[in-house]
Amino acid sequence: MADDETGSPPSPPDANGGHRARLRQRLFDGGGKALLDHELVEYLLALAVPRRDTKPLAKKLIAQFGGIGPLLGADAGTLRREGLGDGIIGALKIAEATALRLLETRIEGRPLLSSWEALGDYLQAAMGHAAIEEVRVLFLNAKNMLIANECLWTGSVDEASVHVREIIARAITLGATALIIVHNHPSGDPAPSRQDIILTKELIDAGRHMKIAVHDHVIVGAQGRSSMRAMGLI
């Protein structure tokens, strides 16, 4: 569909103005929680296509993607295949980027181990709804401050020994003394698999020889997140 199309016929000027004004006032008065998920998306889409009734499209998209999180987390190609134009896709992606930036500010310039809940919120928002498995490593200095936050590969954690060498080599290059490995389960279930556990143990052993500590292996999914350290697996 084109940027100015939502699947509904064009509305006369100001036909939706009163409704959107009420949504806006509820947002001003009560914050984000004052609006339902479809109302948030509806208002967001209205910024891209102001002369259309965007409520039907908002409800349709949330139903198709299974919620506002998967919708905002979908990549541009996926959204385009659903028939959305660049204006609407841009509105959805700027909302995601803004939300992630806000969560990032809660962990910037702080020791990550003392900002654990904020770190988990950021990781789950950034990776929990992704359709493809992604492995990310947070490299830390001696004060547990973040040096780098890097996606090292996408796909499964099979061939653990290959990935361990890649992670340790990158840590040495960055001068990191500790790391946290993170990956997502597109199934939604954050429970660690046998292969996840094998990778973690091999990484701990390799890191010990190079004086690089592995603080945790965090797994995120749409259903939540798990910490191998909290589970007693590290």
C-alpha positions as CSV (number, residue, x, y, z in Angstrom):
1,M,0.0,0.0,0.0
2,A,1.2,3.5,-0.6
3,D,2.4,5.9,2.1
4,D,-1.0,7.6,2.3
5,E,-3.1,4.4,2.2
6,T,-4.2,2.3,5.1
7,G,-6.8,0.2,3.4
8,S,-9.6,2.6,4.4
9,P,-11.2,5.2,2.1
10,P,-9.9,8.8,2.6
11,S,-11.7,10.6,5.4
12,P,-12.9,14.2,5.0
13,P,-10.6,16.8,6.6
14,D,-10.9,16.7,10.4
15,A,-13.2,13.7,10.3
16,N,-10.9,11.9,12.8
17,G,-9.7,15.1,14.5
18,G,-11.9,14.9,17.5
19,H,-11.1,11.2,18.1
20,R,-7.4,11.8,17.8
21,A,-7.6,14.9,20.1
22,R,-9.2,12.7,22.7
23,L,-6.4,10.1,22.4
24,R,-3.8,12.9,22.6
25,Q,-5.4,14.3,25.8
26,R,-5.6,10.9,27.4
27,L,-1.9,10.4,26.6
28,F,-1.0,13.9,28.0
29,D,-3.0,13.2,31.2
30,G,-2.2,9.6,31.9
31,G,1.0,8.8,30.0
32,G,1.5,5.8,27.7
33,K,-0.5,3.4,30.0
34,A,-3.6,5.5,29.4
35,L,-3.8,4.1,25.9
36,L,-4.4,0.5,24.7
37,D,-1.7,-1.0,22.4
38,H,-3.8,-0.6,19.3
39,E,-4.5,3.1,20.3
40,L,-0.8,3.7,20.6
41,V,-0.2,2.3,17.1
42,E,-3.3,4.0,15.8
43,Y,-2.0,7.4,16.9
44,L,1.5,6.6,15.6
45,L,0.2,5.7,12.2
46,A,-1.9,8.8,12.1
47,L,1.3,10.9,12.1
48,A,2.2,9.2,8.8
49,V,-1.3,9.2,7.2
50,P,-3.2,12.0,9.0
51,R,-6.3,12.0,6.8
52,R,-7.1,8.3,7.2
53,D,-8.8,6.3,9.9
54,T,-5.9,4.3,11.2
55,K,-7.7,2.3,13.9
56,P,-8.6,-0.7,11.6
57,L,-5.0,-1.0,10.3
58,A,-3.6,-0.7,13.9
59,K,-5.8,-3.5,15.1
60,K,-5.0,-5.6,12.0
61,L,-1.2,-5.2,12.4
62,I,-1.2,-6.1,16.1
63,A,-3.2,-9.2,15.4
64,Q,-1.0,-10.2,12.5
65,F,2.3,-9.8,14.4
66,G,1.0,-11.0,17.7
67,G,1.4,-7.8,19.7
68,I,2.9,-4.3,19.7
69,G,6.4,-5.6,20.6
70,P,6.7,-8.0,17.5
71,L,5.2,-5.3,15.3
72,L,7.7,-2.6,16.3
73,G,10.5,-5.2,16.2
74,A,9.8,-6.4,12.7
75,D,12.3,-5.4,10.1
76,A,11.5,-3.0,7.2
77,G,11.5,-5.8,4.7
78,T,8.9,-7.8,6.6
79,L,6.7,-4.7,7.1
80,R,7.0,-3.9,3.4
81,R,5.9,-7.5,2.5
82,E,2.7,-6.8,4.5
83,G,2.0,-4.0,2.0
84,L,3.0,-1.0,4.2
85,G,4.5,2.0,2.6
86,D,7.7,3.7,3.7
87,G,5.9,6.5,5.6
88,I,4.2,4.0,7.9
89,I,7.3,1.8,8.2
90,G,9.3,4.9,9.1
91,A,6.8,5.8,11.8
92,L,7.0,2.3,13.3
93,K,10.8,2.1,13.2
94,I,11.3,5.5,14.7
95,A,9.1,4.5,17.6
96,E,11.2,1.4,18.1
97,A,14.5,3.3,17.8
98,T,13.2,5.9,20.3
99,A,12.1,3.3,22.8
100,L,15.5,1.5,22.6
101,R,17.4,4.7,22.9
102,L,15.4,5.5,26.1
103,L,16.3,2.1,27.6
104,E,19.9,2.5,26.6
105,T,20.2,5.7,28.7
106,R,19.4,3.7,31.8
107,I,22.6,1.7,31.4
108,E,25.0,4.2,29.8
109,G,27.9,5.2,31.9
110,R,27.1,2.8,34.8
111,P,28.6,-0.6,35.9
112,L,26.3,-3.1,34.2
113,L,26.3,-5.5,37.1
114,S,24.6,-2.8,39.3
115,S,22.1,-2.0,36.5
116,W,21.0,-5.5,35.9
117,E,17.2,-4.9,35.7
118,A,17.7,-2.0,33.3
119,L,20.1,-4.1,31.2
120,G,17.5,-6.9,31.0
121,D,14.8,-4.5,30.0
122,Y,17.0,-3.2,27.2
123,L,18.0,-6.6,25.9
124,Q,14.5,-8.0,25.9
125,A,13.2,-4.9,24.0
126,A,16.1,-5.0,21.5
127,M,16.1,-8.8,20.9
128,G,13.2,-10.5,22.4
129,H,10.8,-10.3,19.5
130,A,13.3,-10.9,16.7
131,A,12.4,-13.6,14.1
132,I,16.0,-14.7,13.7
133,E,18.4,-15.9,16.4
134,E,21.1,-13.3,17.1
135,V,24.1,-13.6,19.4
136,R,25.3,-10.4,21.0
137,V,28.2,-9.9,23.3
138,L,28.7,-7.1,25.8
139,F,32.4,-6.5,26.4
140,L,33.3,-4.8,29.7
141,N,36.4,-3.3,31.3
142,A,37.8,-3.9,34.8
143,K,35.1,-1.6,36.3
144,N,32.4,-3.5,34.5
145,M,31.7,-0.5,32.3
146,L,30.5,-1.3,28.8
147,I,33.3,-1.1,26.1
148,A,31.3,-2.5,23.2
149,N,27.9,-4.0,22.5
150,E,28.3,-6.1,19.4
151,C,26.2,-8.7,17.4
152,L,28.8,-11.3,16.5
153,W,26.6,-13.6,14.5
154,T,23.1,-14.6,13.6
155,G,21.8,-18.1,13.6
156,S,22.1,-20.9,16.1
157,V,24.9,-21.4,18.7
158,D,26.0,-24.7,17.2
159,E,29.7,-25.2,16.5
160,A,30.4,-23.7,19.9
161,S,34.2,-24.0,19.7
162,V,34.3,-21.8,16.6
163,H,32.2,-19.1,18.3
164,V,34.3,-19.3,21.5
165,R,37.4,-18.4,19.5
166,E,35.6,-15.5,17.8
167,I,34.4,-14.1,21.1
168,I,37.7,-14.4,22.9
169,A,39.6,-12.9,20.0
170,R,37.3,-9.9,19.9
171,A,37.6,-9.5,23.7
172,I,41.4,-9.4,23.4
173,T,41.2,-6.9,20.6
174,L,39.0,-4.6,22.6
175,G,41.0,-5.0,25.8
176,A,38.0,-6.4,27.7
177,T,38.4,-8.1,31.0
178,A,34.8,-9.5,31.2
179,L,31.8,-10.1,29.0
180,I,28.1,-11.0,29.0
181,I,26.8,-13.1,26.2
182,V,23.2,-12.6,25.1
183,H,21.0,-14.3,22.5
184,N,17.4,-14.6,21.7
185,H,15.1,-17.6,21.1
186,P,12.6,-16.8,18.3
187,S,10.3,-19.5,19.8
188,G,9.7,-17.1,22.7
189,D,10.8,-19.6,25.3
190,P,14.0,-18.2,27.1
191,A,15.0,-21.5,28.7
192,P,18.6,-22.4,27.8
193,S,19.1,-25.3,25.4
194,R,21.8,-28.0,25.8
195,Q,23.8,-26.2,23.1
196,D,23.5,-22.9,25.0
197,I,25.0,-24.6,28.1
198,I,27.8,-26.2,26.1
199,L,28.8,-22.8,24.6
200,T,28.8,-21.1,27.9
201,K,31.0,-23.7,29.6
202,E,33.5,-23.7,26.8
203,L,33.5,-19.9,26.8
204,I,34.1,-19.8,30.6
205,D,37.0,-22.3,30.2
206,A,38.6,-20.3,27.4
207,G,38.1,-17.0,29.1
208,R,39.7,-18.3,32.3
209,H,43.0,-18.9,30.5
210,M,43.0,-15.4,29.1
211,K,41.8,-13.7,32.4
212,I,38.5,-12.8,30.8
213,A,35.5,-13.3,33.1
214,V,32.2,-14.5,31.8
215,H,29.6,-12.8,34.0
216,D,26.5,-14.3,32.5
217,H,24.7,-15.8,29.5
218,V,21.3,-14.1,29.1
219,I,18.6,-15.6,26.9
220,V,15.6,-13.4,25.9
221,G,12.4,-14.3,24.2
222,A,8.9,-12.9,23.9
223,Q,7.9,-14.9,27.0
224,G,10.6,-13.3,29.2
225,R,14.3,-13.7,29.9
226,S,16.6,-16.1,31.8
227,S,20.0,-15.7,33.3
228,M,22.3,-18.8,33.4
229,R,24.1,-17.4,36.5
230,A,20.8,-16.9,38.3
231,M,19.8,-20.5,37.3
232,G,23.1,-21.8,38.8
233,L,24.5,-22.9,35.5
234,I,27.6,-20.6,35.8
